[in-house]
Amino acid sequence: MNRLITFLAVLILGSPTLALAVEHNAGYRGIGQLYFTFMGVILIYGVYDSFGKKAMYVAAPIIMIGLYMMLPDA
C-alpha cells in the first residue's frame, strides 16, 4: 500500500496540469483532475480495505479510467 500511495503522490505532484498555470479563460480541467485523483485514491483504498489486494488490482484501473472520463472538457 505504501508503494501505491507513493506512486500516486508522484503522479499528483509531477503532473504538469497542476504545476503549470493556464490562461485565465481556461476551463476547470486542472482542478477537476486534482479532485478526481483524490476521490479515486479514497475509492481505491475503500476497495482495498473491504475486499483485499486482489480486488484492488482489478478495480483500480476501472475506477481511474471512469474518473478520467468524467473530467470536464479543456
C-alpha positions as CSV (number, residue, x, y, z in Angstrom):
1,M,0.0,0.0,0.0
2,N,2.9,2.3,0.7
3,R,4.1,1.9,-2.9
4,L,0.7,2.8,-4.2
5,I,0.5,5.9,-2.1
6,T,4.0,6.9,-3.1
7,F,3.2,6.3,-6.8
8,L,0.0,8.4,-6.6
9,A,1.8,11.2,-4.8
10,V,4.5,11.3,-7.5
11,L,1.8,11.4,-10.2
12,I,-0.1,14.2,-8.5
13,L,2.9,16.3,-7.7
14,G,4.6,15.7,-11.0
15,S,1.5,16.5,-13.1
16,P,2.1,19.4,-15.5
17,T,-1.6,20.2,-15.2
18,L,-1.2,21.1,-11.6
19,A,2.3,22.6,-11.8
20,L,1.7,25.0,-14.8
21,A,-0.7,27.8,-14.7
22,V,-3.2,28.0,-17.6
23,E,-4.8,31.1,-19.1
24,H,-7.5,32.9,-17.2
25,N,-10.2,31.8,-19.6
26,A,-9.4,28.1,-19.3
27,G,-11.8,25.5,-18.0
28,Y,-11.9,23.5,-14.8
29,R,-9.9,20.5,-16.0
30,G,-6.9,21.1,-13.7
31,I,-8.9,21.4,-10.5
32,G,-11.1,18.6,-11.7
33,Q,-8.1,16.4,-12.2
34,L,-7.0,17.1,-8.7
35,Y,-10.5,16.5,-7.2
36,F,-11.0,13.2,-9.1
37,T,-7.5,12.0,-8.2
38,F,-8.2,12.4,-4.5
39,M,-11.6,10.8,-5.0
40,G,-10.0,7.9,-6.8
41,V,-7.5,7.3,-4.1
42,I,-10.2,7.2,-1.5
43,L,-12.3,4.8,-3.6
44,I,-9.4,2.5,-4.3
45,Y,-8.4,2.4,-0.6
46,G,-12.0,1.5,0.2
47,V,-11.9,-1.4,-2.2
48,Y,-8.6,-2.5,-0.7
49,D,-9.9,-2.2,2.8
50,S,-13.2,-4.0,2.1
51,F,-12.2,-6.7,-0.4
52,G,-8.4,-7.1,-0.3
53,K,-5.4,-6.6,-2.5
54,K,-6.5,-8.8,-5.4
55,A,-9.8,-6.9,-5.8
56,M,-8.0,-3.6,-5.6
57,Y,-5.7,-4.6,-8.5
58,V,-8.8,-5.3,-10.6
59,A,-10.9,-2.3,-9.5
60,A,-8.1,0.4,-9.5
61,P,-7.8,0.8,-13.3
62,I,-11.6,0.7,-13.7
63,I,-12.0,3.4,-11.2
64,M,-9.3,5.7,-12.6
65,I,-10.4,5.3,-16.2
66,G,-14.0,6.0,-15.1
67,L,-12.9,9.1,-13.3
68,Y,-10.8,10.3,-16.2
69,M,-13.8,10.0,-18.5
70,M,-15.8,12.3,-16.1
71,L,-13.2,15.1,-16.3
72,P,-14.6,18.4,-17.8
73,D,-13.6,19.4,-21.3
74,A,-10.5,21.6,-21.6
